[in-house]
């Protein structure tokens, strides 16, 4: 296959004239067609900041869950020991 044929099969990009400088992938699949433009830098920054905040909250919640599971296992072990001493 010649290099000219390979270039034709690649995804093409076209410049869309607007006040914002961005590129849009041309596609007939309709993926991303719900969005009329790329997010502004401020919107992107806000999304990134919120994403980081959510990741931190997730990690904190996961750590609390691990601690609660460890406490539950300890309580179950104590309960089993107490049940064995009663019997």
C-alpha positions in Angstrom: 0.0 0.0 0.0 1.5 3.4 -0.9 1.9 6.2 1.6 -0.7 8.2 -0.3 -3.3 5.5 0.2 -2.5 5.3 3.9 -3.0 9.1 4.4 -6.4 8.9 2.9 -7.5 6.3 5.5 -6.4 8.4 8.5 -8.8 10.6 10.5 -8.8 14.1 9.1 -9.0 17.3 11.1 -10.5 20.5 9.9 -10.2 24.0 11.4 -13.6 25.5 12.4 -13.7 29.2 12.2 -14.7 30.8 15.5 -13.4 33.2 18.0 -11.9 30.3 19.9 -9.0 28.5 18.5 -9.7 24.8 18.5 -9.7 21.8 16.2 -12.6 19.5 15.6 -12.3 15.9 14.5 -14.5 15.2 11.5 -16.5 12.0 11.9 -19.8 10.6 10.6 -20.3 8.6 13.8 -22.1 11.4 15.6 -19.9 10.9 18.7 -19.6 14.2 20.4 -22.3 15.9 18.3 -24.1 17.0 21.5 -21.4 19.6 22.0 -21.3 22.7 19.7 -17.8 23.8 20.8 -14.9 22.9 23.0 -15.0 24.0 26.7 -13.5 27.4 27.4 -10.3 27.5 29.3 -12.1 28.5 32.5 -14.7 25.7 32.0 -11.8 23.2 31.5 -10.0 24.5 34.6 -13.2 24.2 36.6 -13.8 20.7 35.4 -10.2 19.7 36.2 -10.4 21.2 39.7 -13.7 19.5 40.4 -12.3 16.2 39.1 -9.3 16.5 41.4 -11.6 17.3 44.3 -13.8 14.3 43.6 -10.8 12.0 43.4 -9.6 13.3 46.8 -13.1 12.8 48.3 -13.2 9.3 46.8 -9.8 8.4 48.3 -10.8 9.8 51.7 -14.1 7.8 51.6 -12.3 4.7 50.6 -9.9 5.0 53.5 -12.8 5.5 55.9 -14.4 2.4 54.5 -11.2 0.4 55.0 -10.9 1.6 58.6 -14.6 0.7 59.2 -14.1 -2.8 57.7 -11.0 -3.3 59.9 -13.0 -2.3 63.0 -15.9 -4.6 62.0 -13.5 -7.5 61.6 -12.0 -6.8 65.0 -15.5 -6.6 66.6 -16.5 -9.8 64.9 -13.3 -11.5 66.2 -14.1 -10.2 69.8 -17.7 -11.4 69.5 -16.6 -14.9 68.4 -14.1 -15.0 71.3 -16.8 -14.0 73.7 -19.3 -16.5 72.3 -16.6 -19.3 72.7 -16.0 -18.4 76.3 -19.7 -18.4 77.1 -20.2 -21.9 75.6 
